[in-house]
Amino acid sequence: MKKKIIIGILIAALVAGGSAGGAVYYKKSHQKTVSVVSVDSLAGQYYMDDTNLDGNIVTSATQSVNIDKDMIIKEVYVSKGDSVKKGDQLMSFDMTLVQMELNIAKLKQKQQEQDLNKAINRLSSLKNGGKIEESDGETLDTSGSTSDDTDTSSAMDDSNETASTGGSVKGNYLAAIIQPALAAAVEKTDIESANTEETAVEDSESAAAQTQGTESGSENSSDGNADSSDNSNTDVKVEFEEPDTTGNDTTVTISPEPTNIPDDNADEDFTDEIEIVDAEPDTGTDDLTDGSPMFYQVLDENTEPYTGTGTEDDPYVFLCSSAKGYVVAKGSFLNKMAAFQADGTKEPGREGYWYQLEFHQNDTITNLLDRKESCTGYYLVDGGLLEKMVTDNSEVEFSLDGASHYEEPPADGGGDGDGGGDDGGSASVSRDEAIKIQQTKIDSLKLDIRENKLNIEKLEKKVKKEVIYSKLDGTVAKVGDPVTGASDGNSFMTIKSKEGYYVKGTVSELMLDQVKEGTILNCSSQNGDFEAEVIDVSEYPVSGDNYSGNGNPNVSYYTYIATIPDKTVKVSDEDWLTISLTNNTQSKGIVLDRAFVRSENGASYVYKDDNGVLKKQVLTVGGNVNGGYSVLITGGITRDDKIAFPYGDTVKEGAKTKEVSSSEIYGY
């Protein structure tokens, strides 16, 4: 009770101090020179029981083994009803798919770091008076290309948006080819004579032939003469079929031979509601989403690419549905992209194909000539990263959340068009605007790198789970099907402990680096104190948690199980415990008043002193603590750094600084 009273007094003091100090912060921030103070003098402590755990005594414990889609079962060593001891092997996995994901993530990180270094160097050049380039008005995407780039590695080249009549004509390819013909036909709905009709269609045919000219390559003469005898047999003819009485829309087909012009009666019934017909429909439609047959929810060996040739410069492009927030790539698809043949050998001269998975807003490509406009995320993958052939039914999920993105250009169009006034060139942005855009790129890249590092850590932990061992002395209560991986519940395998006493509770995600297998807990009950050893922490957060009612509502909680080594300890079932860690690691990280930490677009940052001027420094944070009044900083600054109150007109990068004491900052 005394402790809670002290906590309340401290929190009240924080609130009062924050209110009184706010006015001082504001006053100080309006000085010409920005005041900075050492982080060490501002760093606080935990004032609440953030590092204490709640738990209770239970008479049985359960170990659950879960299987992700990318974990392929290699062997199961136990059966239902078997007795096992702690340390016995339960099952093993083939981690080929997980290793592929890890390799992709590491390559992505390497590219991100290269992009970051380029952006930092460019920012330095701009600040030091370097010439402003037109590219400084472009925003950077996470693959390293700019929003206005037309490099083929992003598969956004205009030449890939149409198909020649000699190839497979599907969906949007067909629309791109006949678009000029449709426009001409709609404009001629009031045709008065057959001669006029014939002229209009011939004009349409000529436009269509020019559209596909970039694809036919050698079929066209070097001077682009459409009347060349070499091209006389490749003219595209458009045939309009009269709609039937069932209400089906008019269809449009492409024929390599000349066709008759529709008569006047057909023209009267012509409607602009034209349905694009797939000339080679895909019979395997189970993995397609309704209303958008070109967008796939599942990719397998029968999935056809939208465009591309499979090279690094021109990857295969597969359109993926955003309906579920992810696309599933079957093992058969991955094997095909890795150039594996049925016998497990590689195609001659092939290590793999490059492919790009694209998500689009509302599963729609708004601009066939520039897919970036509607692309909401993409993966560019070297298929050769799959080190060995996997089972056809195995799966990997590529989520929209983890995809790379094309950034939008500046809303103001990139500047006032005055060339910056000091670069002597034709750039359409000013120096201040270019610096601001470059800094935004840097901040975004740092955030992307941080998120990707977390994903790499997660995958590295998963790779290490190639063999699963029993953590309990007990009995195998459930085992799923080792062939299909199917089970009758959330977990594939369950081990139920022998009778005894265990400690069970939950731990905040902010403490997962402290509470793990082998961690010793100090437990206090009504019968005395004792120690418990953590043997398992759940892989996934729990819902409806009863233990975290007084914890931080903004974080997730995970279940832990601990054994009691001393069998002489007297406890009873459902006894509630007060638990703390043997090695209290509250000192890990820096606790700062949240007033000194700003957040923007998911990134937290401070303004710190850098050789006499302010610099924006992105942070790694462990979450809010002390009831949300403070922030736990786990990276980005040290106690030796000096930071400023991050608000006010004069607080910006490049502003001159002067060091003051914490008492001056707080106005004491």
Secondary structure, 3 states (H helix, E strand, C coil): CHHHHHHHHHHHHHHHHHHHHHHHHHHHHCCCCEEEEEHHHHCECCCCCCCCEEEEEECCCEEEECCCCCCEEEEECCCCCCEECCCCEEEEEECHHHHHHHHHHHHHHHHHHHHHHHHHHHHHHHHCCCCCCHHHHCCECCCCCECCCCCHHHCCCHHHCCCCCCCCCCHHHHHHHHHHHHHHHHHCCCCCCHHHHHHHHHHHHHHHHHHCHHHHHHHCCCCCCCCCHHHCCCCCEEEECCCCCCCCCEEEEEECCCCCCCCHHHHHCCCCCEEECCCCCCCCCCCEECCEEEEECEECCCCCCCECCCCCCCCEEEEECCCCCEEEEEHHHHHHHCCECCCCCECCCCCCCEEEEEEEHHHCCCCCCCHHHCEEEEEEEEHHHCCCCCCCCCEEEEECCCCECCCCCCCCCCCCCCCCCCCCCCCCCCHHHHHHHHHHHHHHHHHHHHHHHHHHHHHHHHHHHHEEECCCCEEEEEECCCCCCCCCCCCCEEEEECCCCEEEEEEEHHHCCCCCCCCEEEEEECCEEEEEEEEEECCCCCCCCCCCCCCCCCCCEEEEEEECCCCCCCCCCCCEEEEEECCCCCCCCEEEEHHHCEEECCEEEEEEEECCEEEEEECEEEEEEHHHCEEEEEECCCCCCEEECCCCCCCCCCCEEEECCHHHHHCC
